[in-house]
Amino acid sequence: MSIEWRFITIDSINDVEADAWDALFDEYPFTKHAFLSALESSGCVGEKSGWQPLHIIAFDGSKLVLAIPGYLKYHSYGEYVFDWSWADAYRRHGLEYYPKYINAIPFTPASGPRIGCHSATEALPLVQAFITRLVEERELSSHHLLFPEADKIDEWTREQQWVARRGVQFHWYNQNYRDFDDFLAGFTSRKRKNLKRERRRITEQNLHCRALRGDQASPEEWQRFFECYQITYLKRSGHGGYLNKAFFEQIAATMADQVVMMTASLEGDIVACALCFMDEQNLYGRYWGCLQEFDQLHFELCYYLGIEYCIAHGLQHFDPGAQGEHKIQRGFEPINTWSLHHLRDPEFHRAVADFCLREAEQNDDYLEAAKALLPFKAS
């Protein structure tokens, strides 16, 4: 198959018609034009934030046939694939690591499609050639593709220009459970009692929790969610969250049907919220916040209500977010996540390849040890 497409970069997602962009992707929420546009329009990404949009698109004649979200990065915050040691190695050798180029969804460590194209496999060599040329011409240190689908890794690494790196997250899978109790039936007795005790604490504290779709949430509920989100970030890090009020207002206006909001109320007043995104098969836990601390509430809003929502609505998979070994005993299984890396300097590329190989061996050991801690009865 001979492909002759015209590749270009654009500085804003809004330079592309939303329908044409979305037609190249599935229902995965984070590559939606509306999501990426909200990030840009709200100022959450842009040159001042260190996330400078530089998306790749391609045309066959006048028809848009390929789209890849991309950013010039001037730091490594908000990526969840940690390369600070690589940047430090560059600095110690008198070289500049930033800017680098990444294909990723800002502040979103949720695996999914990173290339929108109906002929992705055939187009991949052209994509790789264009990205290599882009990195060379702009004298960037490197290219990084973060949290792609696992089945794309072999295609990217076939020519050894890109190095694959593994991470670990903890995800829940729906085994056609009838309800939450049916899910718990697979736990060992002790683990099941512990989890039920955690859920009882919510009732004992007079908290009322519920899950509702974003288009069912009132403006006041969206406002309270944002207050909880910002206050929690301030408590933990001393600064506000990556995402501002304008971003969430735009999401509420354009993507509410792909949002699930979990709320906890005390005497009718919302005191904590969690926000998830969803598509036809998956739930993605993203943001959480509370006005005051309650025992076990984080687990209820961010994990248990999400599991119940998946079971009730036939969703097959729940990605609750990055990190968190405490998820294991609550039935979230350890899985590999992936990233891909190409460094322009050949010596550094070889060093990173060696690092990722050694890290992968440690990752395998960790994954097996984590599996041994799952709460399920022996098969």
N, C-alpha and C positions, 0 to 999 in steps of 0.2 A: 504494500500500500504506500503510494507516494503522497506525502502531505506537503503542500506549499501554502503555508500560512504566514500572515504578517503579524509579527510580535511587536508590541509596544508596552511601555510602562505609563501609568497614570498616577497623578498625585492625589486623587480623591476618588472614592467609590462613587461619588455623585456624578462623575463624568460618564458613567455607564447607566443605561436604563435599567431600572430595578427588575422588570420582567425578563429582560434578556439575560441578566446576571443570574437570577434565581432559576431560570430554566436549565442551567448547567449543573445545578446541585440537586441533591435530594432534600428531604425535609429537615435535615440536621440544622438546628436553629442558629448556630454560631457563624455559618457562612452566609446566612441570609443577608440580602442587601440592607434590610431594615436594621439589623443588629450592627453591622459595620458602619452604616450611615449614622446611627445614633452615637457611636463612639466618636466619630469625626465631628458631627454637628455640635455635640456637647463640649468639645474641646478635651475630652478624656485622652484622645490620641491627637497627635500633631507635633510639629517641630519643637514646641516648648516642653512637651511631655517626654521627649526622647523617643517617641514612637512616630516616626515620620512616614505617612502612607506612601507606598510605592508598589502599587498593585500591578500584576502582569496580566495582560489580556492578549488575545490573538483573534484575527479575523480570517475567514475564508471568503474572499471578495468583500462584501459589506456585512456579512453575517458574523456575529460574535460566536466563536466556537470554543473558547477556552478562557478561564478566569482563575486567578490565583491571588488570594489576599497576601500582601507583603508589606514589609516595613523596614526602613533604615533605622537601626537601633544605636543609640549613643550611650547605653548602659545595659545591664542585664536584669533589671527589675521587671517583675510582672510576667516572667516567662515560665517559671517552675521547672526549667531544665538548667541546672546550675553549672555555669562555665566561668565562675569568677577566678578559679585557679588558672584557667587558660589565659584570661585577660592579664592576670598577674605575671605569668610567664612571658607574655609579650612585652609587658612594661620592663621587666628585668633585663630583657634583651634589647631594649631601646627601640621597640616597635610599637605601633599603635594598633590596638585590637578593635577600637571603635572609630568610625562606625562599622557595623557589620550588617548583613542583610538577612532577614528571617522571613520565612513563610509560616505564619502562625496566627492564632486568634488572640489578641491582646488580653492578658489577665485571665486566660481561660485554659486550664490544663485538662481539657476534655478531648479525648481522641475522636477523630472523625475525618471526613474528606478534606483535603487541602488543595486539590486540583479539581476544578469544575470543568469537565470535558466528557463528551459522549464517546470519544475515541482516546481515552487517557493512556492506554497501554501503547498504542501506536505513536502517540504524540510525545511520550516521555523523553525520548532522545532529543527531540527539538527543545523541549522545556529545559533539560539539563544543559544543552549547548547554549541556550539563551541566558540562563542564569550564570554559567561560567563566564560568558562574555561580559555580562553586566558587572560581575564582581571584578573582572580585570579592568574594564574601562573606567570604572569609578574608583579603582584602587582601594576596594574594600578588603578587609582582612579575611572574610569568610562568609559562607552561606549556611543557614541552619533551617531545617524544616522540623517543626515541633508538633508532637502528638498526631502523626499521621495514622491511618488505618494500618493494622499489623500486616495485612496481606499485600501491602505495597512495598514492604521493606526489601524483599529480594530483587524487585525490579530496579530500585534505586541503587543498590549496592553491587549490581552485577559487574560493572566496569571498575569497581574499587575507587571511583572518584569521590564517592560519598561513604562515610563511616556511619554505621548504625550504633546507637547507644540505647541501652535499656534503662528503664526505671520501674518502679513498682507502685501500683495503686491497689485499692481494695474495693471491689465491686460486688453488687448483689445480682443474682440471676433468678428469674421466676421459673420454678419447676412446676408450673401449672397449679400453684397453690390455690385452694378454695378461699382461704382467708388467713389472717395473721396466725391464728391458732394452728392451722394446718402447717404453716411454715415452722412454727415452734415445735411441732411434733417430731421434727427431725433432730432436735437438739438432745444432748444428754440431759438427764434429769436436773443435775446441779446447775448447768448453764441456763436451762429453761426457767428454773425458779429465780435465778438472778435477774434475768431479763424481765420477768413478770413483776418482780419487786421494783425494778426501776420504773416501770410504767405505772404502778400503783402510786408511786410518790407524786405523780402529776395530780391525781385525784385528791390525794391527801393534802396537797397545798392549795386546793380549791381552784386549780387552773382548768380552763376549758380550751381545748386545742381543736383546730379544724383545718382542713385543706380545701382551697377553692381555686378555681381557675382565674387567671389574671383579669379576664373580661367580666368576672363576677365581683371583683374587688372594687370597693368604692374609692373615690379620690382620697378620702380620709384614711383608708387602710393603706393605700400606696404611700401617703405622706408618713404614716406611722412606721411603715417598713423602713423608709429612708432614714428616719430618726434613729431607729434601732441599729441599723447598719453603720451609720456614721459614729454614733456614740461608742459602739463596740470597737471599731477601729481605733478611735481616739484612746480608749482605755488600754488597748493592747500595744499600740505602736507609737502613740503620741502624735499621730497625724490622722487626717481623714482617710477614707477609703479611696481606692484608685478611681472610683466611678462617682460622678456627681449627680445632683438632683435632676439636671436637665437630661442626662442619659436615661434615667429611670422614667421620667415623664414621657420621653419619646418612645421608649419600649412599651409603656402602658398604652400609648396611642396606636402603635403600629404592630405589636407582636403579642398582645395580651392573651390571644388564644393559644400561644405556645408557652405560657407561663403558668406555674402552679405556685400559689402563695400559701404557706403554712403560718398560722397565727396562734398565739397563746394569749388568753385573756384572763384577767383577774378582776372579778366583780364588774364585768362588762368592759373593762379598759384593756386594750392590747398592750402587753408588756414585752413581747418578743415576736420575731418574725423570721422566717426563712423563705428564700425565693429559689425556685427551681425552673429550669426550662425543660421542654419535652418535644419529642417528635412521635412518629407513629409507633415506635417500638421501645423508646428509651426515655428515661428521666435523668436529668442532670442537676445535681445539687450545686448551687453556686454561692449564694450570699446568706449571711445569718447575722442577727444582732438582737440584743436584749437591753431593756432599760434597767433591769436589776437582775441579780442572780437568783436562780431557783434550782434546787437539787434535781438533776437528771433531765432538765428541760432541753438542753442542747441535743441530747440523744433522741428525745421524743420528736422534736420538730425536724431535725436534720436527717434522721435515719428511719425511725419507726413509722412516722406518718407517710414518709416517702414510699416505704415498702407497702404499706396499706394501700396507697394510691395506685401503685403499680398493679397490685393484685386486683383491685376493684375495676381498673380500666384496661386490663389485659396488656400492660407494658411488660416487656420481657427482661429488661435490664435497667439497673439503677447505678449510675456513676455518681457517688456522693461528693466527689472532689478529691483533691490531692492529699497525700500523706495520711497519717492517723492509724497507728497500729491498734488503737482501741476499737476499731471497726471489726477486727477479726472475730472477737468473741461475740459479736452481734450478728454474725452470719455473712459478713462481706469477705469474699474470697480474694486472695492475692493474685494479681495478674501482672503481666509485663505491659508496660507502655514503651513507646519508641520515640526517638528523634534521629535525624540524619544531619551529618555535618561534612562540609567541604571547606578546607582551609587553603587559601591561595599559596601560602608558603609551603613548599614540599616537605621541608624538615619538620615543621610544626604539624603538618597533616599526618606524617608518619608517627609523630609522638602522640598525637591524639588518638590515632588508630590503636596504638599499643595500650594507651590508657583505657580505652573503651573495652578492649579485649580482656584486660585484667579485671576491670570493674564488672564485666559480665559474669566472670567466674564467681565473684563474691555475690553478685545478684542472684545467681542460681542457688547458692547455698541459703541465702536469706529467704528466697521464695519457698524453698522446701521446708525451712524451719517455720515460716509463717503458716503454711498449710497444716502443719502438725498441731497448730493451736486453734484451728477451727472448732466450733462448738458442736458439730454434728456427730451423731452416733456413727460408729464404725460401720462401713458397708458390709 
